[in-house]
Amino acid sequence: MVSPGRVCFTVFGIDIMWYGVLIGFAFILATLINYRRAPKFGLKPDTFLDVIIWLIPSALVGARLYYVIFNWSYYQNNLAEIINTRNGGLAIHGGIILGIIAVYFVARHDKESFPDILDVLAPVLALGQAIGRWGNFFNEEAHGTETDLPWAQIIDGKGYHPTFLYESIWCFLLFVFLIWFSNHKRTFKGQIICLYFMLYSFERFFVEGLRTDSLMIGPLRQAQVISIVLFIGAFILYRILRKKLPLDNKAAESELTYKE
């Protein structure tokens, strides 16, 4: 696989990057899916219009801040580059953290269930990652170690593990699984978001081990440490919420209906 370049198209002399196009498409698709799925969780569809308005800037700022913080040795001498996201440099963990904080305040303002909103968001979060990871392909970044596998990503004549592809495939399968699980197996509020964090963290830990651009914390990569923390935290929260926020029998057996 060889990247055709970072630029998707040009408008009035301004280059529009593939990274931005993919992220924009992912947000639009996520909004449409959530708008249709909201009533099944007893949520107002319009709540997700409020969510997306606050989630987009919060997630982008969080993703950038996280990346800058963990690469401060470079940015402290290049402050102007902090706001230059056209070359990439967005970290999903930072986007998730600040995005969830924004969702919490939207839920409080709209008087909706915060765990229910997160359960609706979890599958499309995985879908958004499946789409957004291809931005790494076009930017020729965040790849793995050298390999001669047939599906290697070719950069400057050398083959590398396409870690973006591994994660994209996993996240798409995770999206399908979480949609199915939430429709047929969900038994308590917060269950789907906990499953997302556990299953995504499991994949990220191993795929991160292939990457060559990771920051290190002791013998482990920074993202691996975060993945371990998130997996353990989600597992503990799963057990707590299972007892504290069970769905009633009727809701557990069938889809919830929109409450007026």
FILUMMAR-784955 format. One line per 10 residues: number of its first residue (from 1); for each residue z, x negated, y negated of N, C-alpha, C. Coordinates in nm, 2 decimals, decimal comma. Atoms other than C-alpha are relative to their C-alpha. Example, Ala and Ser with C-alpha at 12.3 -4.5 7.8 and 13.67 -1.06 7.14 Angstrom:
BEGIN
1> 0,00/-0,09/0,12/0,78/-1,23/0,45/0,00/-0,09/-0,12 ~ 0,00/0,09/0,11/0,71/-1,37/0,11/0,08/0,08/-0,11 .
end
This chain:
BEGIN
1> 0,00/-0,08/0,12/0,00/0,00/0,00/0,00/-0,09/-0,12 ~ 0,01/0,07/0,13/-0,10/-0,13/-0,34/0,01/0,09/-0,12 ~ -0,02/-0,08/0,12/0,01/0,02/-0,67/-0,12/0,00/-0,08 ~ 0,11/-0,01/0,10/-0,27/0,14/-0,90/0,03/-0,04/-0,14 ~ -0,05/0,03/0,13/-0,06/0,05/-1,19/0,11/0,10/-0,05 ~ -0,11/-0,08/0,05/0,23/0,19/-1,40/-0,05/0,12/-0,08 ~ 0,05/-0,10/0,09/0,01/0,40/-1,63/-0,07/0,12/0,07 ~ 0,06/-0,12/-0,06/-0,08/0,76/-1,52/-0,12/0,04/-0,09 ~ 0,11/-0,03/0,09/-0,29/0,84/-1,83/0,04/-0,03/-0,14 ~ -0,03/0,04/0,14/-0,32/0,77/-2,20/-0,04/0,12/-0,09 .
11> 0,03/-0,10/0,10/-0,30/1,02/-2,48/0,02/-0,05/-0,14 ~ 0,00/0,05/0,14/-0,39/0,92/-2,84/0,06/-0,14/0,00 ~ -0,04/0,14/0,00/-0,34/0,56/-2,75/0,14/-0,03/0,06 ~ -0,13/0,01/-0,06/0,00/0,62/-2,59/-0,01/0,01/0,15 ~ 0,00/0,01/-0,15/0,04/0,52/-2,22/0,11/0,09/0,05 ~ -0,09/-0,09/-0,07/0,21/0,79/-2,01/0,02/-0,06/0,14 ~ -0,03/0,07/-0,12/0,38/0,62/-1,72/0,02/0,10/0,12 ~ -0,02/-0,08/-0,12/0,39/0,75/-1,36/0,14/0,03/0,02 ~ -0,15/-0,02/-0,02/0,77/0,71/-1,36/0,04/0,13/-0,07 ~ -0,04/-0,12/0,08/0,81/0,97/-1,64/-0,07/0,12/0,05 .
21> 0,07/-0,11/-0,05/0,55/1,20/-1,50/0,06/0,06/0,13 ~ -0,07/-0,04/-0,12/0,72/1,21/-1,16/0,13/0,06/-0,02 ~ -0,13/-0,05/0,04/1,06/1,26/-1,31/-0,01/0,14/-0,06 ~ 0,02/-0,12/0,07/0,93/1,54/-1,53/-0,04/0,11/0,11 ~ 0,04/-0,09/-0,10/0,76/1,71/-1,23/0,11/0,04/0,09 ~ -0,11/-0,03/-0,09/1,07/1,68/-1,02/0,10/0,10/-0,06 ~ -0,09/-0,09/0,08/1,28/1,85/-1,29/-0,05/0,14/0,00 ~ 0,07/-0,13/0,01/1,03/2,14/-1,33/0,01/0,07/0,14 ~ 0,00/-0,05/-0,14/1,01/2,19/-0,95/0,14/0,05/0,04 ~ -0,14/-0,03/-0,03/1,39/2,18/-0,91/0,04/0,13/-0,08 .
31> -0,04/-0,12/0,08/1,43/2,44/-1,19/-0,06/0,13/0,06 ~ 0,07/-0,11/-0,06/1,18/2,68/-1,03/0,07/0,04/0,13 ~ -0,06/-0,03/-0,12/1,34/2,65/-0,69/0,14/0,06/-0,02 ~ -0,14/-0,04/0,02/1,70/2,69/-0,82/0,00/0,14/-0,06 ~ 0,00/-0,14/0,07/1,60/3,00/-1,03/-0,02/0,10/0,11 ~ 0,02/-0,09/-0,11/1,48/3,17/-0,71/0,12/0,01/0,09 ~ -0,10/0,01/-0,10/1,77/3,06/-0,50/0,14/0,05/-0,05 ~ -0,13/-0,03/0,06/2,06/3,14/-0,74/0,06/0,13/0,04 ~ -0,07/-0,13/-0,04/2,11/3,51/-0,65/0,05/-0,01/0,14 ~ -0,05/0,01/-0,13/2,16/3,41/-0,29/0,15/-0,06/0,01 .
41> -0,14/0,06/0,01/2,48/3,23/-0,40/0,09/0,08/-0,10 ~ -0,08/-0,08/0,09/2,60/3,51/-0,63/-0,01/-0,05/-0,14 ~ 0,01/0,06/0,13/2,48/3,32/-0,94/-0,11/0,06/-0,08 ~ 0,11/-0,05/0,09/2,28/3,43/-1,24/-0,11/-0,10/-0,01 ~ 0,11/0,10/0,01/1,94/3,27/-1,24/-0,01/-0,07/-0,13 ~ 0,01/0,07/0,14/1,96/3,21/-1,62/0,10/-0,11/-0,01 ~ -0,10/0,11/0,01/2,26/2,99/-1,56/-0,08/-0,14/0,03 ~ 0,06/0,12/-0,04/2,02/2,73/-1,41/-0,10/-0,04/-0,11 ~ 0,07/0,05/0,12/1,81/2,73/-1,73/0,09/-0,08/-0,09 ~ -0,10/0,07/0,08/2,13/2,63/-1,91/0,03/-0,14/0,07 .
51> -0,03/0,13/-0,07/2,20/2,37/-1,64/-0,11/-0,10/-0,02 ~ 0,10/0,10/0,02/1,86/2,21/-1,67/-0,01/-0,06/-0,14 ~ 0,00/0,05/0,14/1,88/2,19/-2,05/0,10/-0,11/-0,02 ~ -0,10/0,10/0,01/2,20/1,99/-2,02/-0,01/-0,11/0,10 ~ 0,01/0,09/-0,11/2,13/1,82/-1,69/-0,10/-0,11/-0,03 ~ 0,10/0,10/0,02/1,81/1,64/-1,79/0,04/-0,11/-0,09 ~ -0,04/0,11/0,08/1,94/1,44/-2,08/0,12/-0,07/0,05 ~ -0,12/0,06/-0,05/2,28/1,38/-1,92/-0,04/-0,09/0,12 ~ 0,04/0,08/-0,12/2,12/1,25/-1,59/-0,08/-0,12/-0,05 ~ 0,07/0,11/0,05/1,88/1,03/-1,78/0,09/-0,11/-0,07 .
61> -0,10/0,09/0,07/2,15/0,88/-2,01/0,09/-0,06/0,10 ~ -0,09/0,05/-0,10/2,38/0,84/-1,71/-0,07/-0,11/0,09 ~ 0,08/0,09/-0,08/2,11/0,67/-1,50/-0,02/-0,13/-0,08 ~ 0,03/0,12/0,08/2,03/0,43/-1,78/0,12/-0,08/-0,03 ~ -0,13/0,07/0,03/2,39/0,35/-1,88/0,05/-0,08/0,12 ~ -0,05/0,06/-0,12/2,48/0,28/-1,52/-0,08/-0,13/0,03 ~ 0,09/0,12/-0,02/2,18/0,04/-1,49/0,03/-0,11/-0,10 ~ -0,03/0,10/0,11/2,26/-0,13/-1,82/0,13/-0,07/0,02 ~ -0,14/0,05/-0,02/2,63/-0,17/-1,74/0,00/-0,11/0,11 ~ 0,00/0,09/-0,11/2,56/-0,34/-1,41/-0,11/-0,12/-0,01 .
71> 0,09/0,11/0,03/2,29/-0,56/-1,57/0,03/-0,06/-0,14 ~ -0,04/0,03/0,13/2,49/-0,64/-1,88/-0,03/-0,15/-0,04 ~ 0,03/0,14/0,03/2,43/-1,02/-1,85/-0,14/-0,02/-0,07 ~ 0,13/0,00/0,06/2,07/-0,95/-1,95/0,00/0,08/-0,13 ~ 0,01/-0,09/0,12/2,11/-0,66/-2,20/0,09/-0,05/-0,11 ~ -0,08/0,05/0,11/2,39/-0,83/-2,40/-0,08/-0,09/-0,10 ~ 0,08/0,08/0,08/2,13/-1,06/-2,53/-0,14/0,06/-0,04 ~ 0,13/-0,08/0,03/1,85/-0,80/-2,55/0,03/0,14/-0,02 ~ -0,05/-0,13/0,02/2,01/-0,50/-2,70/-0,11/0,10/-0,03 ~ 0,11/-0,10/0,02/1,68/-0,34/-2,81/-0,06/0,05/0,13 .
81> 0,06/-0,04/-0,12/1,58/-0,32/-2,45/0,08/0,11/0,07 ~ -0,08/-0,11/-0,06/1,86/-0,08/-2,37/-0,06/0,13/0,00 ~ 0,06/-0,14/0,01/1,66/0,22/-2,48/-0,14/-0,01/0,05 ~ 0,14/0,01/-0,05/1,33/0,09/-2,33/0,00/0,03/0,15 ~ 0,00/-0,04/-0,14/1,31/0,29/-2,01/-0,15/0,01/0,06 ~ 0,14/-0,01/-0,05/0,93/0,27/-1,98/-0,04/-0,09/0,11 ~ 0,02/0,09/-0,11/0,95/-0,01/-1,74/0,09/0,02/0,12 ~ -0,09/-0,03/-0,10/1,20/0,16/-1,52/0,14/-0,03/-0,04 ~ -0,14/0,04/0,03/1,57/0,07/-1,49/0,09/0,13/-0,01 ~ -0,09/-0,11/0,00/1,73/0,40/-1,40/0,07/0,00/0,14 .
91> -0,08/0,00/-0,12/2,01/0,42/-1,14/0,05/0,14/0,04 ~ -0,03/-0,14/-0,04/2,05/0,74/-0,94/0,15/0,03/0,00 ~ -0,14/-0,03/0,00/2,42/0,70/-0,90/0,06/0,04/-0,14 ~ -0,04/-0,03/0,14/2,47/0,70/-1,28/-0,04/0,14/-0,04 ~ 0,05/-0,13/0,04/2,25/1,00/-1,32/0,08/0,11/0,07 ~ -0,08/-0,11/-0,07/2,44/1,20/-1,06/0,14/0,02/-0,06 ~ -0,14/0,00/0,06/2,78/1,11/-1,21/0,00/0,08/-0,13 ~ 0,00/-0,07/0,14/2,70/1,22/-1,57/-0,06/0,14/0,01 ~ 0,06/-0,13/-0,02/2,48/1,50/-1,45/0,10/0,11/0,05 ~ -0,10/-0,09/-0,05/2,77/1,66/-1,25/0,10/0,03/-0,10 .
101> -0,09/-0,03/0,11/3,00/1,63/-1,55/-0,06/0,10/-0,09 ~ 0,07/-0,10/0,09/2,74/1,82/-1,76/0,00/0,13/0,07 ~ 0,00/-0,12/-0,07/2,71/2,08/-1,49/0,14/0,07/0,00 ~ -0,14/-0,05/0,00/3,09/2,13/-1,48/0,02/0,08/-0,13 ~ -0,02/-0,07/0,13/3,09/2,22/-1,85/-0,09/0,12/-0,02 ~ 0,09/-0,11/0,00/2,79/2,45/-1,81/0,07/0,12/0,08 ~ -0,06/-0,10/-0,08/2,97/2,63/-1,53/0,12/0,07/-0,07 ~ -0,11/-0,06/0,07/3,28/2,68/-1,74/-0,04/0,09/-0,11 ~ 0,05/-0,08/0,12/3,08/2,80/-2,04/-0,06/0,13/0,05 ~ 0,06/-0,12/-0,05/2,89/3,05/-1,83/0,09/0,08/0,10 .
111> -0,09/-0,07/-0,09/3,19/3,15/-1,62/-0,05/0,02/0,14 ~ 0,05/-0,01/-0,14/3,02/3,07/-1,29/0,07/-0,10/0,08 ~ -0,06/0,08/-0,10/3,14/2,90/-0,98/-0,06/-0,14/0,00 ~ 0,05/0,14/0,00/3,11/2,52/-1,02/-0,04/-0,05/0,14 ~ 0,04/0,04/-0,13/3,11/2,45/-0,64/-0,13/0,07/0,05 ~ 0,12/-0,07/-0,04/2,84/2,72/-0,59/-0,12/-0,06/-0,07 ~ 0,11/0,06/0,08/2,62/2,57/-0,86/-0,04/-0,13/0,07 ~ 0,03/0,13/-0,06/2,65/2,23/-0,70/-0,07/0,02/0,14 ~ 0,06/-0,03/-0,13/2,56/2,38/-0,36/-0,15/0,03/-0,01 ~ 0,14/-0,03/0,03/2,24/2,52/-0,51/-0,08/-0,12/-0,04 .
121> 0,07/0,12/0,05/2,16/2,19/-0,68/-0,02/-0,11/0,11 ~ 0,00/0,11/-0,09/2,22/1,97/-0,38/-0,14/-0,02/0,07 ~ 0,13/0,02/-0,07/1,89/2,03/-0,19/-0,11/-0,05/-0,10 ~ 0,11/0,04/0,09/1,67/1,99/-0,50/0,03/-0,14/-0,06 ~ -0,03/0,13/0,03/1,86/1,68/-0,59/-0,06/-0,10/0,09 ~ 0,06/0,08/-0,10/1,74/1,53/-0,27/-0,15/0,00/-0,02 ~ 0,14/-0,01/0,03/1,39/1,66/-0,34/-0,05/-0,08/-0,12 ~ 0,03/0,08/0,12/1,39/1,51/-0,68/0,00/-0,15/0,02 ~ 0,00/0,14/-0,03/1,48/1,17/-0,54/-0,12/-0,03/0,09 ~ 0,12/0,02/-0,08/1,20/1,20/-0,28/-0,12/-0,02/-0,09 .
131> 0,11/0,01/0,09/0,96/1,25/-0,57/0,01/-0,12/-0,09 ~ -0,02/0,11/0,10/1,11/1,01/-0,82/-0,01/-0,14/0,05 ~ 0,01/0,13/-0,06/1,13/0,72/-0,58/-0,14/-0,06/-0,01 ~ 0,14/0,05/0,01/0,75/0,69/-0,60/-0,02/-0,08/-0,13 ~ 0,01/0,08/0,13/0,80/0,56/-0,96/0,03/-0,14/0,03 ~ -0,02/0,14/-0,03/0,93/0,24/-0,80/-0,12/-0,06/0,06 ~ 0,12/0,05/-0,06/0,61/0,21/-0,61/-0,10/-0,04/-0,11 ~ 0,10/0,03/0,10/0,39/0,24/-0,92/0,05/-0,12/-0,09 ~ -0,05/0,11/0,08/0,62/0,00/-1,11/0,02/-0,13/0,08 ~ -0,02/0,12/-0,09/0,63/-0,25/-0,81/0,14/-0,06/-0,02 .
141> -0,14/0,04/0,02/1,01/-0,26/-0,83/0,08/0,05/0,12 ~ -0,10/-0,05/-0,09/1,31/-0,21/-0,61/-0,05/0,00/0,15 ~ 0,05/0,01/-0,13/1,12/-0,32/-0,30/0,09/-0,09/0,09 ~ -0,08/0,07/-0,09/1,26/-0,49/0,01/-0,05/-0,14/0,02 ~ 0,04/0,14/-0,03/1,22/-0,83/0,17/-0,14/0,00/0,06 ~ 0,14/0,02/-0,04/0,89/-0,97/0,28/-0,02/0,05/0,15 ~ 0,03/-0,05/-0,13/0,73/-0,81/0,59/-0,15/0,00/0,02 ~ 0,15/-0,02/-0,03/0,39/-0,79/0,77/-0,03/0,13/0,07 ~ 0,02/-0,14/-0,06/0,44/-0,43/0,88/-0,13/0,06/-0,06 ~ 0,12/-0,06/0,05/0,12/-0,22/0,85/0,02/0,09/-0,13 .
151> -0,03/-0,08/0,11/0,29/0,00/0,59/0,07/-0,07/-0,12 ~ -0,06/0,09/0,11/0,41/-0,29/0,37/-0,06/0,03/-0,13 ~ 0,05/-0,01/0,13/0,39/-0,26/0,00/-0,05/-0,14/-0,05 ~ 0,06/0,12/0,04/0,15/-0,53/-0,13/0,02/-0,03/-0,15 ~ -0,02/0,04/0,14/0,25/-0,71/-0,45/-0,03/-0,15/-0,01 ~ 0,05/0,13/0,02/0,07/-1,02/-0,56/-0,04/-0,07/0,13 ~ 0,05/0,05/-0,12/-0,08/-1,06/-0,22/0,10/-0,01/0,11 ~ -0,11/0,01/-0,10/0,25/-1,05/-0,03/0,05/0,14/0,04 ~ -0,05/-0,13/-0,05/0,39/-0,76/0,19/0,15/0,01/-0,01 ~ -0,14/-0,02/0,01/0,73/-0,62/0,12/0,04/0,14/0,07 .
161> -0,05/-0,13/-0,05/0,94/-0,34/0,28/-0,01/0,10/-0,11 ~ 0,00/-0,10/0,10/0,86/-0,03/0,09/0,12/0,09/0,00 ~ -0,13/-0,07/0,00/1,22/0,08/0,04/-0,01/0,13/-0,07 ~ 0,01/-0,13/0,07/1,11/0,35/-0,20/-0,06/0,11/0,10 ~ 0,06/-0,10/-0,10/0,91/0,51/0,09/0,10/0,04/0,10 ~ -0,10/-0,04/-0,09/1,20/0,49/0,33/0,09/0,10/-0,05 ~ -0,10/-0,10/0,06/1,43/0,67/0,09/-0,07/0,13/-0,03 ~ 0,07/-0,13/0,03/1,16/0,92/-0,01/-0,01/0,09/0,12 ~ 0,02/-0,08/-0,13/1,10/1,03/0,35/0,14/0,05/0,04 ~ -0,13/-0,05/-0,04/1,48/1,05/0,42/0,04/0,11/-0,10 .
171> -0,04/-0,10/0,09/1,54/1,25/0,10/-0,08/0,13/0,01 ~ 0,08/-0,12/-0,02/1,26/1,49/0,17/0,05/0,08/0,13 ~ -0,06/-0,06/-0,12/1,40/1,55/0,52/0,14/0,06/-0,03 ~ -0,13/-0,05/0,04/1,74/1,59/0,37/-0,01/0,13/-0,08 ~ 0,03/-0,12/0,07/1,60/1,85/0,13/-0,02/0,12/0,10 ~ 0,03/-0,10/-0,10/1,46/2,05/0,42/0,13/0,04/0,08 ~ -0,12/-0,02/-0,08/1,78/2,02/0,62/0,11/0,08/-0,08 ~ -0,10/-0,07/0,08/2,01/2,13/0,33/-0,04/0,14/-0,04 ~ 0,05/-0,14/0,02/1,79/2,43/0,25/0,03/0,09/0,12 ~ -0,03/-0,07/-0,12/1,81/2,54/0,61/0,15/0,03/0,02 .
181> -0,14/-0,01/-0,02/2,18/2,47/0,64/0,07/0,10/-0,10 ~ -0,06/-0,09/0,10/2,27/2,66/0,32/-0,04/0,14/0,02 ~ 0,04/-0,14/-0,03/2,07/2,96/0,43/0,06/0,06/0,13 ~ -0,04/-0,05/-0,13/2,21/2,98/0,78/0,14/-0,04/0,05 ~ -0,12/0,06/-0,05/2,52/2,77/0,83/0,12/-0,02/-0,10 ~ -0,10/0,03/0,11/2,71/2,75/0,50/0,12/0,09/0,02 ~ -0,13/-0,08/-0,02/3,08/2,86/0,55/0,10/-0,02/-0,11 ~ -0,09/0,01/0,11/3,25/2,74/0,24/-0,06/-0,06/-0,12 ~ 0,05/0,05/0,12/3,19/2,66/-0,12/0,02/-0,15/-0,02 ~ -0,01/0,15/0,01/3,11/2,29/-0,19/-0,05/-0,07/0,13 .
191> 0,04/0,06/-0,13/2,99/2,24/0,17/-0,14/-0,08/-0,01 ~ 0,14/0,06/0,00/2,62/2,16/0,08/0,00/-0,13/-0,08 ~ 0,00/0,12/0,08/2,70/1,91/-0,20/0,07/-0,11/0,07 ~ -0,07/0,10/-0,08/2,94/1,73/0,03/-0,09/-0,06/0,11 ~ 0,09/0,05/-0,10/2,68/1,71/0,30/-0,11/-0,09/-0,06 ~ 0,10/0,09/0,07/2,43/1,57/0,05/0,06/-0,14/-0,02 ~ -0,05/0,13/0,03/2,66/1,29/-0,06/0,03/-0,08/0,13 ~ -0,02/0,07/-0,12/2,75/1,20/0,30/-0,13/-0,05/0,06 ~ 0,12/0,04/-0,06/2,40/1,20/0,43/-0,09/-0,10/-0,08 ~ 0,07/0,10/0,08/2,24/1,03/0,13/0,06/-0,13/0,00 .
201> -0,07/0,12/0,00/2,51/0,77/0,12/-0,02/-0,08/0,13 ~ 0,03/0,07/-0,13/2,45/0,69/0,49/-0,13/-0,07/-0,01 ~ 0,14/0,06/0,00/2,08/0,63/0,43/0,00/-0,12/-0,11 ~ 0,01/0,10/0,11/2,13/0,44/0,10/0,07/-0,13/0,04 ~ -0,07/0,12/-0,04/2,38/0,19/0,26/-0,09/-0,09/0,08 ~ 0,09/0,09/-0,08/2,12/0,07/0,51/-0,12/-0,04/-0,07 ~ 0,12/0,04/0,07/1,81/0,08/0,30/0,03/-0,10/-0,11 ~ -0,03/0,09/0,10/1,99/-0,10/0,02/0,01/-0,14/0,05 ~ 0,00/0,13/-0,07/2,04/-0,39/0,27/-0,13/-0,07/0,00 ~ 0,13/0,06/0,00/1,67/-0,45/0,26/-0,05/-0,05/-0,14 .
211> 0,05/0,03/0,14/1,63/-0,48/-0,12/0,04/-0,14/-0,04 ~ -0,02/0,14/0,05/1,61/-0,81/-0,30/0,05/-0,01/-0,14 ~ -0,03/0,00/0,14/1,71/-0,70/-0,65/0,14/0,06/-0,02 ~ -0,13/-0,07/0,01/2,06/-0,57/-0,58/0,11/-0,09/-0,06 ~ -0,12/0,07/0,05/2,38/-0,67/-0,76/0,10/-0,01/0,11 ~ -0,10/0,02/-0,11/2,66/-0,80/-0,53/0,14/0,02/-0,05 ~ -0,14/-0,01/0,02/3,02/-0,71/-0,50/0,06/-0,06/0,13 ~ -0,04/0,07/-0,12/3,16/-0,97/-0,26/-0,12/-0,02/0,09 ~ 0,11/0,01/-0,10/2,95/-0,97/0,06/-0,09/0,12/0,00 ~ 0,08/-0,12/0,00/2,81/-0,63/-0,01/-0,07/0,02/-0,13 .
221> 0,08/-0,03/0,12/2,55/-0,50/-0,25/0,08/0,11/-0,07 ~ -0,07/-0,09/0,08/2,69/-0,29/-0,54/-0,03/0,15/0,05 ~ 0,04/-0,14/-0,05/2,50/0,03/-0,42/0,06/0,03/0,14 ~ -0,06/-0,02/-0,13/2,64/-0,02/-0,07/0,15/0,03/-0,02 ~ -0,14/-0,03/0,02/2,99/-0,02/-0,20/0,02/0,14/-0,06 ~ -0,01/-0,13/0,06/2,93/0,29/-0,41/-0,03/0,10/0,11 ~ 0,04/-0,09/-0,11/2,77/0,45/-0,10/0,12/0,02/0,10 ~ -0,11/-0,01/-0,08/3,08/0,38/0,11/0,11/0,09/-0,07 ~ -0,10/-0,07/0,07/3,31/0,52/-0,16/-0,04/0,15/0,00 ~ 0,05/-0,14/0,01/3,09/0,84/-0,20/0,01/0,06/0,14 .
231> 0,00/-0,06/-0,14/3,07/0,89/0,18/0,15/0,04/0,03 ~ -0,14/-0,03/-0,04/3,45/0,87/0,23/0,05/0,11/-0,09 ~ -0,05/-0,11/0,09/3,52/1,08/-0,08/-0,06/0,14/0,04 ~ 0,06/-0,13/-0,04/3,27/1,35/0,03/0,06/0,05/0,13 ~ -0,05/-0,04/-0,13/3,41/1,35/0,38/0,14/0,06/-0,02 ~ -0,14/-0,05/0,03/3,77/1,40/0,25/-0,01/0,14/-0,07 ~ 0,02/-0,13/0,07/3,65/1,67/0,01/-0,05/0,11/0,09 ~ 0,06/-0,09/-0,10/3,46/1,84/0,29/0,12/0,07/0,07 ~ -0,11/-0,05/-0,08/3,78/1,88/0,49/0,09/0,09/-0,09 ~ -0,09/-0,07/0,09/3,98/2,00/0,19/-0,06/0,14/-0,04 .
241> 0,07/-0,13/0,04/3,72/2,26/0,07/-0,01/0,10/0,11 ~ 0,02/-0,08/-0,12/3,67/2,39/0,42/0,12/0,10/0,01 ~ -0,12/-0,08/-0,01/4,03/2,52/0,40/0,03/0,08/-0,13 ~ -0,04/-0,07/0,13/4,06/2,61/0,03/-0,11/0,09/-0,05 ~ 0,10/-0,09/0,06/3,72/2,77/-0,05/-0,09/0,06/0,11 ~ 0,09/-0,06/-0,11/3,60/2,95/0,27/-0,07/0,13/-0,06 ~ 0,07/-0,12/0,04/3,34/3,22/0,22/0,06/0,12/0,09 ~ -0,04/-0,11/-0,08/3,44/3,57/0,34/-0,09/0,02/0,11 ~ 0,08/-0,02/-0,12/3,31/3,69/0,67/-0,14/0,05/-0,03 ~ 0,13/-0,05/0,03/3,03/3,89/0,52/-0,09/-0,10/-0,07 .
251> 0,09/0,10/0,06/2,91/3,61/0,30/-0,04/-0,11/0,09 ~ 0,03/0,11/-0,10/2,93/3,36/0,59/-0,11/0,04/0,09 ~ 0,10/-0,04/-0,10/2,71/3,58/0,80/-0,14/0,04/-0,06 ~ 0,12/-0,03/0,07/2,45/3,67/0,54/-0,01/-0,06/-0,14 ~ 0,02/0,06/0,13/2,31/3,56/0,21/0,08/0,08/-0,10 ~ -0,07/-0,07/0,11/2,52/3,64/-0,10/-0,10/0,07/-0,09 ~ 0,09/-0,07/0,09/2,37/3,89/-0,34/0,04/-0,02/-0,14 ~ -0,03/0,03/0,14/2,35/3,85/-0,71/0,10/0,10/-0,06 ~ -0,10/-0,08/0,06/2,65/3,98/-0,89/-0,03/0,03/-0,15 ~ 0,03/-0,04/0,14/2,58/4,18/-1,21/0,12/-0,03/-0,09 .
end
